[in-house]
Amino acid sequence: MKKVILSLLSLLVVSAVSAQSFNKGDKVLNLGIGLGSTVYSGSGYKITIPPVSASFEYGVVDNLFDEKSSIGVGGYLGYTASKYEWGTNYDYKYSSAIVGVRGSFHYSFIEKLDTYTGLSLGYNIVSAKSDYKELGSYSAQGSEMYLGWYLGARYYFKETFGVMAELGYDIAYLNIGVAFKF
């Protein structure tokens, strides 16, 4: 996993010359798949649906501190599912859907590379089902407040299409995917 992270960061830094930054009025849609789920992970858990996410961001402020800084706001959706098996007679199935809002601070450290950090706030909607082979099945649902943090970068191959990577605490520890600018 260290090699994947270092490779992605190296690609972003080395190819920064042809990337574009984030400005007031920009609209960006990120679609990602996560590595290392922040929910239902650890010994005994098996991911049945990997963490997937979609976020939309709109640029609202330019030149916050200087000409290199901006602010964006938007929405966030994330989903993952896992299974925990305990022997052959018992298992749990969990799913988690995160629905929320995000606020991002963008700062252009390297010319034309969109680097950012921010916070997510929303609900984590949880569903659980247990299956006792001898006693039957049980299910439960609930939700809780959700707070996430992320550090990301977007590199655009074209003016409207690029790749993105985010480290932090959202649906996954590392999200990689594509970005569409409108």
DARA-V675991 format. One record per backbone hydrogen bond with DSSP energy under -0.5 kcal/mol. CO is the residue of the C=O (numbers start at 1). NH is the residue of the N-H. E is the energy in kcal/mol with one decimal. If there is no record, write none. Layout:
# DARA-V675991
CO:NH:E
CO:NH:E
This chain:
# DARA-V675991
1:5:-2.3
2:6:-2.7
3:7:-2.3
4:8:-2.4
5:9:-2.5
6:10:-2.5
7:11:-2.4
8:12:-2.2
9:13:-2.4
10:14:-3.0
11:15:-2.0
13:16:-1.1
15:18:-1.1
16:19:-1.3
20:114:-0.6
23:26:-2.1
26:59:-2.7
27:182:-3.3
28:30:-0.5
28:57:-2.6
29:180:-2.6
30:55:-2.1
31:178:-2.1
32:53:-2.4
33:176:-2.2
35:174:-1.4
36:173:-2.9
42:45:-1.5
44:85:-1.0
46:83:-2.5
49:81:-2.0
51:34:-3.8
52:79:-2.3
53:32:-2.6
54:77:-2.6
55:30:-3.1
56:75:-1.0
57:28:-2.5
58:73:-2.1
59:25:-2.6
61:71:-2.3
66:69:-1.5
68:108:-2.0
69:63:-1.5
69:64:-0.7
70:106:-3.1
71:60:-2.6
71:61:-1.6
72:104:-3.2
73:58:-3.1
74:102:-2.7
75:56:-2.0
76:100:-2.4
77:54:-2.6
78:98:-2.8
79:52:-2.5
80:96:-2.6
81:48:-2.0
81:49:-1.9
82:94:-2.8
83:46:-2.6
84:92:-3.0
85:87:-0.5
86:90:-0.6
89:133:-2.8
90:86:-2.8
91:131:-2.7
92:84:-2.8
93:129:-2.3
94:82:-2.4
95:127:-2.2
96:80:-1.7
97:99:-0.5
97:125:-3.4
98:78:-2.1
99:123:-2.7
100:76:-2.5
101:121:-2.5
102:74:-2.0
103:119:-1.7
104:72:-2.3
104:106:-0.6
105:117:-1.9
106:70:-2.1
107:109:-1.4
110:113:-2.1
113:115:-1.0
114:154:-2.3
115:107:-2.0
116:152:-3.1
117:105:-3.4
118:150:-1.9
119:103:-2.1
120:148:-2.2
121:101:-2.9
122:146:-2.9
123:99:-2.3
123:125:-0.7
124:126:-0.7
124:144:-1.4
125:97:-2.4
126:142:-2.3
127:95:-2.3
128:140:-2.7
129:93:-2.8
130:138:-2.4
131:91:-1.3
131:133:-0.7
132:136:-2.7
136:132:-2.9
138:130:-3.2
140:128:-3.0
142:126:-3.1
144:124:-2.8
146:122:-2.2
148:120:-2.4
149:169:-3.3
150:118:-2.0
151:167:-3.0
152:116:-2.5
153:165:-2.0
154:114:-1.4
155:157:-0.5
155:163:-2.8
160:181:-1.7
161:157:-1.5
161:158:-2.2
162:179:-2.6
163:155:-2.5
164:177:-2.2
165:153:-2.0
166:175:-2.8
167:151:-2.8
169:149:-1.0
171:38:-1.5
171:39:-0.5
172:170:-1.2
173:168:-2.0
174:35:-3.1
175:166:-2.6
176:33:-2.7
177:164:-2.2
178:31:-2.5
179:162:-2.4
180:29:-2.7
